[in-house]
Amino acid sequence: MNGCFGKIEPRMSKTLDRTAQSSSPIDGSAQRRKARSNSAWLDDLRSTDERQQQALDDLRRLLFRGLAASFRSDRRIDDSFLEDAAQDALLRILERLDSFRGDSQFSTWAMSIAVRTAISELRRRRWRDVSLDQVTSDGALDPDRAVDDRADAARTSEQRAILQALSKLIATALSDRQRDAIVGELRGMPSAEVARRTGSNRNAIYKLTHDARKRLRHGLEQQGFAADAIRSAFGA
């Protein structure tokens, strides 16, 4: 049942160490350095002398190149965005150094953080000029649009019945704050953005949507739609 309300996260392949072979748009004069081992990255980034600054510069260039390659087909991306994303990712990496377990190359791990950071910022920008009222003003679900028209007639009918019941429950069984949070989530607005718009925080929004899902699940069960039936109807 949880899968019915979960966000569909975009997937993007990570561009990793091979990007270190190209020159950096940030600093074209930087010389190519011998690749660091995992332990060397950690030691240099934790040092308190000039090795740390050199490692930070090298890592920032690596992140910039990797992000540029990963997002090269996205017309929303320019060098300014890449520089900001690389810098933000660098701060997150430094905060999480102790969590690096060495299961992969350090550069692979660092790039995964950078890509997630960039994707989060793109999501935030997408919703920057959209109010929460606009997102939630015209109801939660349109069952006729949400059903899978590739399914057979029986399954399509079951899907429509479930979605109609769900839409009614969202409108009648939730508090205003729960409804805003759930509808925002269903329409793709990140939890962090919902929290910002409502003057709340991410943990509070998680709790709000968790409680809303429980209430919706209970309401569906009361109408005869058990979790197994829902999963079967939607092929989950």
Protein Blocks (a to p, Z undefined) as FASTA:
>chain_A
ZZmmmccddddddddfklmmpccfklmmbccdddddfklmmmmmmpcbfklmmmmmmmmm
mmmmmmmmmmmmpmkbcfklmmmmmmmmmmmmmmmmmmpgolacfklmmmmmmmmmmmmm
mmmmmmmmpcfklmmmnojbdfklmpcfkbcfklmmmmmmmmmmmmmmmmmmpcfklmmm
mmmmmnopafklmmmmnopafklmmmmmmmmmmmmmmmmmmnopafklmmmmnoZZ
